[in-house]
Amino acid sequence: MNEATTSEARSMSDDAARELVIATADSLYNLRGIQSVGMDALRDASGVSLKRLYKLFPSKEIIVEEVLRSRHERWMSSVSTAVDAASSPREKLLAIFDYLGEWFAENDFRGCGFINSFGELGGTVESLAGIVRDHKADFQAYVAQLVEDAGAPAWLGPQLAILAEGAQTTAAIAGTAQAADDARRAAQILMDAAGLEG
């Protein structure tokens, strides 16, 4: 933490300070995991004093919840932007896997933040587990809607969603973007079987 960061944080509105803390926490949690990042580390990285941190967020659990909600909004927005840019129903579904490939290739990719959070805290913090479940359910519903819009059989939606989820975990463990290409090819085979043409 430097003097300029601390001074800047002091002069921020509460809303701006909240956004700064959430963005900082998101970055630190992605890099180091949730449990290893305490409030002192968050203070040091954001420049927001501990007193103000606790005023804005009475507990670390609340910060984690806000980080996950923010991630959910960004994830759904990014996926839908990629999908909306595709021209045909089949290409819209494949755009999910193209987006995953771009995401997996980012330098700071450490896997799905929701899966990681659930692995760290899902068994002990029910509110966080609920946010993770809701996020996954929203993504599955989104894929199901794309499948319905394409006129394909309903069974295709859950299978494509599972491919996307599996690719995220595989890419995080393998440390490469290859899983997105593998999942995309498997998705094409499933769409062929469902009679969904280009």
C-alpha positions, 0 to 999 in steps of 0.5 A: 500500500502506498500513500497515494493509494491510501489518500485516494481511498480516503477521499472516495465515496462509500459507493466507489470504495465498495467497488474498489474493495470488491474489485481488489478482493476479486483479484486477490481471491482469484490469485491466492484463494479466499481463505488466504486473503484476510482483511489486513491484506485487503486493506493493504491492497486497496488502501481502504482502512480497516475501520472503513472496510468493516463499516462497508462490509461487516464481515469477510463473508459479505465481501465474498458474496459481493465478489461472487455476485459481481463475477456472476454479472460479468460472466453472464454479460461476457458469455451473452456478448459472445453469443449475440455476435454469432449469426446462426443458432448453432454458432450461438451455442458454439460461441460459448466454447469460443468464449471459454477458449479466450478466457482460458488463455488469459494470464490470470485464469485460475479456473472458475471462481464459483467452483473454486469458492465452492471447493474452499467454503461451500461445505461450511458457508451455506449462503455462498454455496447458494450463490454458486448454485444459483450461478450454475443454474442461471448458466444452465437455464441460459444454455437451455434457452439457446437450445430451445430457440434453436429448435433442438431437443431439450436434452441438448442443453444440459449436455452442452452445459456440462461440457462447458463446466468440465472444460473450465475445471480441466483448463484450470488443472491442465493450465492450457486452453485446449479443453475449450477446443475439445469441448467445442468438438464434442458439442458439435458431435452432440449438435449433429446428433440432435439434428441441429445444422449450421 
